């Protein structure tokens, strides 16, 4: 997603509309990840308009309590916050681990399923 795409513009407009801050760099600091679910049917669209989301995140504004759903991991990465990026990676890795368990795969303590961040 580049800075001139309509998806990126939609993301910025939506986040700013539900933030107390009036500038993007300040607004992104107001948000935290509240929840995530997986949609294997890929039938949902992000708040930016991008279709076929697999991971549907809910983010909450810690200043005013507003929530945004669904937002994709690509858009969360546009917030350019390493704490949110790490949280996205761990949550997606948890789904990978869940599917391995559901498929009755033999699990070993390796980086295939377990990162230091996930274990923490």
Buried (B, 14 or more C-beta within 10 A) or exposed (E): BEEEEEBBBBBBEBBBEBBEBEEBEEBBEBBEBBEBBBEEEEEBBBBBEBEEBBBBBBBBBEEEEBEBBBBBBBBBBBBEBEEBBEBBBBBBBBBEBEEBEEEEEEEEEEEEBBEEEBEE
